[in-house]
Amino acid sequence: MRTREELERIEGLTLAPYAMRSAASRGRQYPEPEARYRTAFQRDRERILHTTAFRRLQGKTQVFVVTEGDYYRTRITHTLEVAQIGRTVARALGANEDLVEGICLAHDLGHPPFGHSGERALNALMAAEGGFNHNRQSFRIITELERRYPDFPGLNLTLEFREGILKHNADVQPTAAPPDYWPELRGTLEAQIAAVVDELAYNAHDLDDALHAGLIGEADVRELSWWRRASEAARVKCDAVLTDIQRHCVIRRLIDLLVTDLLAESAQRIQVMQDYHRGNASVDDVRRWPELLIGYPPETQRMNQELKGFLYERVYCHPRVLQMAKQAEQVVDELFRAYMKEPRMMSEGARRQMAQLPLSRVVCDYIAGMTDRFALAERARLLGSG
């Protein structure tokens, strides 16, 4: 039987010296006895899986509103794809898989309904009070809003896990972190992995969903360097009309090529750091290293920028997507104003928060926690259908 102590010993023997070990965690905000058969990071990861916020991701938009059909990625399927790729990268680089997976599973907990459209609407409505950002909201969920334990708010996760959420998406020095989370330092290697694989996953699956939806076609994607490279690797002719199987093969090969390039470049950067520290680089050395250790070679990064630009122009700004976005922003705006006018229309749990928080923040939190369908149903209940 493998106890927590045995699992920590295995981490010590198998992880790279610059990886974050569970036994070296700076601990939790509120003291708790540790689990007998799980490391601290395994326990953190599983606390995320049992949250209300995680379950609600199944009903939140990635790009296409859930009412558009059941093929398209939702926020939860995106999250699971990110976590799977994150584990692969972590395993190959000797990082802590459990910490990477946990950060990946939690990174989008704060997303409101209707994806970035809902976020834009809430950010505008809350402009006078600091705005709304889904990364900050994810942090608030794990530290304040989830109420599952009698002795403390939030989930009482380890400091390294909380730091990973704060510094997720930080491609420069993470100055937005609070003072207790070393804003002058980068995140751990595990936090850096989670940030990069998030972008990797959504670039690939947003392209896949857009092709399936008919927003773009074979003629459109042939101009992409990545599509030509992935098609050649998958032995799919670029000038042919794609079948579903061929599309899946190209997207799968695209992810494989991205991961391969990411691992090769990241391993080189880590080796430079290791050589500088004579083979004894530590977690703190990762945080203080002047550049990100997880990243792509220049040509791959150029191709990624081309793909991101293509997705922005041809998918995210497609009239069909913009129409959905406009309608989604209107729904969020109308709900916000309705609850501000009459707070008693919110749930009892939300109303209890009014004793500790300004009404606008309570309303914002309440709407941010909604799924797409619940938001639409609430809009119809409060303001009439349409």
Protein Blocks (a to p, Z undefined) as FASTA:
>chain_A
ZZfklmmmmmmmmmcfkbccfklpgbjfbdcdddfkbcfklmmmmmmmmpmklmmmmmcc
fklcfklojkbccfklmmmmmmmmmmmmmmmnopafklmmmmmmmmmmmpcehijmlmmm
mmmmmmmnopaafklmmmmmmmmmpccbfkbgcjlpafklmmmmmmgoiabdcfkbcfkl
opmbccdfklmmmmmmmmmmmmmmmmmmmmmnomacfklmmmpmklmmmmmmnopafkbc
cdfklmmmmmmmmmmmmmmmmmmmmmmmmmmmmmmnnopacfklmmmpcbdfbdcdfklm
mmmmmmmmmmmmmmmmgfklmmmmmmmmmmmmmmmmmmmmmmmlpcfklmmmmmmpcfkl
mmmmmmmmpcfklmmmmmmmmnopZZ
